[in-house]
Amino acid sequence: MEIDCKIVAPGKIPRQSPDKIKTDKGDAIKLERLLRSGDLESIHVPAEEEEVVRDYLRSRAILRLDLGRNRQRSRAPRFMKNSK
């Protein structure tokens, strides 16, 4: 027996209007309708290799931002001297 299990981020569940009455049964029916219509987008759990690449790219982006900020800081005293 194979069961298709999907994990959905709560923020990705579409909402039509603020529900005034919230019950487990009502939520289950709503989720079932959204699942059948294909409106639910399941999350993707990255493999370890993907996570390593993402960490590397994230670190690289942070370093590039830091480099730009440090360049601006090092140039600021020169610009302040010349502006007087």
Secondary structure by P-SEA (a helix, b strand, c coil): cccbbbbbcccccccccccccccaaaaaaaaaaaaaaccbbbbbbccaaaaaaaaaaaaaaaaaaaaaaaaaaaaaaaaaaaac
